[in-house]
Amino acid sequence: MNNRVTIIDVSNIAGVSTATVSRTLHNPNVVTAKTRKAVMNAVHQTGYTQNTAAQNLRQQRANAILVLVPDISNTFFSEILSGIEHVASQANLTTLIADTLNDAHRTENFTRYLFNGRADGALLLNGYLPDSIVETIRNSPQNHPAIVSVSEALDDQIVPHIGIDNIQATQMAVEHLLAKGHRFITHLSGPAGNILTSDRIKGYRNAMVASGLNDSDQHLIQGDFSIASGEAAANDIIAMERRPDAVFCSNDAMAIGLISALVNRGVAVPNDIAVMGFDDIEFARTCIPPLTTIHQPRRRIGEMAAKTLLAQLGIGDFEMPDTSSLQATLVERDSA
């Protein structure tokens, strides 16, 4: 004997059709409060649970989204992931987080989820898509997997993107240092070949040139976004015959590593050298001295990216945003 409670049992008790029960459970805003209350009372009374696997099979959906992260240990991504998961869970979707470790082969393996039924769409936080998917998008612009890039744009932006204007935000950071009277400003950049690196170098140079400063006042040190590369940069700066007035770092992790190493070598921050970061991660306000930085609305970026992906998938009432760019702000603390 099969004692499993079905949607028919719920509809009989609530006095509504099975279609109304389904609408109430999946899109409660489209039914009246009275109907919603009757259905939910019947659900609780019967102990009804939806057969998600069967439902997914009928819809030909996995009801899951894939999030590709280049380095899950990087605290920068935590707030973005929180925003993504918040929106996904409200839409009854599972979030699959894949750590690509900045490895193209791992990325290609994970993107197969889009074709084998394990994920309905993908959010890219790694700024990379395998050539096979790029070719699919170009050949079938109206019929390809739903994909949104987040924070780190693709070199060839062929999918929707959500993030900030990194060039503009960097110009704002460097202009802040210039307004403080600093003239010889070193830029500790990210790794070569990264679009965030190139955009922030461009913003740095734009601000310096706009202030009438020539090439001799510009100086680049290449890092890799890690604390260790910030610490290593301190050795280069201390060894310079002409030390900079200030250092603008392409992210907070490098800025924190730089400050720690400079202070340990007897260089006072900001009295001897001002230091500025980018991102406003949680540790930016607790390091000593607290870090002046550029704040990215990371949770909002995650939420907006998830809603953009759901709009592509036709899930819920989400619509494609009018703009892909969110506003960065300057947070002034004590390091600069």
TAZI-V284853 format. One record per backbone hydrogen bond with DSSP energy under -0.5 kcal/mol. NH is the residue of the N-H (numbers start at 1). CO is the residue of the C=O. Records with the same first field share a line. If there is no record, write none. Layout:
BEGIN
NH: CO / CO
END
This chain:
BEGIN
3: 1
10: 6
11: 7
12: 8
13: 9
14: 10
15: 11
16: 11
21: 17
22: 18
23: 19
24: 20
25: 21
26: 22
27: 23
30: 27
31: 28
36: 32
37: 33
38: 34
39: 35
40: 36
41: 37
42: 38
43: 39
44: 40
45: 41
46: 42
47: 43
48: 43
52: 50
55: 51
56: 52
57: 53
58: 54
59: 55
60: 56
61: 56
65: 94
66: 121
67: 96
68: 66 / 123
69: 67 / 98
74: 71
75: 73
77: 74
78: 75
79: 75
80: 76
81: 77
82: 78
83: 79
84: 80
85: 81
86: 82
87: 83
88: 84
89: 85
90: 86
91: 87
92: 89
93: 88
94: 63
96: 65 / 94
97: 95
98: 67 / 96
100: 69 / 98
101: 69
103: 100
104: 102
107: 103
108: 104
109: 105
110: 106
111: 107
112: 108 / 109
113: 110
114: 111
115: 112
116: 112
118: 113
119: 113
120: 64
121: 64
122: 146
123: 66
124: 148
125: 68 / 123
133: 130
134: 130
135: 131
136: 132
137: 133
138: 134
139: 135
140: 136
143: 140
146: 120
148: 122
149: 160
150: 124
151: 162
152: 150
153: 151
157: 155
158: 156
160: 147
162: 149
163: 324
165: 326
166: 164
169: 165
170: 166
171: 167
172: 168
173: 169
174: 170
175: 171
176: 172
177: 173
178: 174
179: 175
180: 176
181: 178
182: 177
185: 183 / 217
186: 184 / 246
187: 219
188: 186 / 248
189: 187 / 221
194: 191
198: 194
199: 195
200: 196
201: 197
202: 198
203: 199
204: 200
205: 201
206: 202
207: 203
208: 204
209: 205
210: 206
211: 207
212: 209
213: 208
217: 214
218: 215
219: 185
221: 187
223: 189
230: 226
231: 227
232: 228
233: 229
234: 230
235: 231 / 232
236: 232
237: 233
238: 234
239: 235
240: 236 / 237
243: 241
245: 184
246: 184
247: 274
248: 186
249: 247 / 276
250: 188
252: 278
255: 251
256: 252
257: 253
258: 254
259: 255
260: 256
261: 257
262: 258
263: 259
264: 260
265: 261 / 262
266: 263
267: 262
268: 266
272: 268
273: 268
274: 245
275: 335
276: 247
277: 292
279: 294
284: 281
285: 282
286: 283
287: 283
289: 287
291: 284
292: 275
293: 331
295: 293 / 329
296: 279 / 294
298: 296
301: 297
302: 298
303: 299
304: 300
305: 301
306: 302
307: 303
308: 304
309: 305
310: 306
311: 307
312: 308
313: 309
314: 310
315: 310
318: 315
326: 163 / 324
329: 295
331: 293
332: 330
333: 331
334: 290
335: 290
END
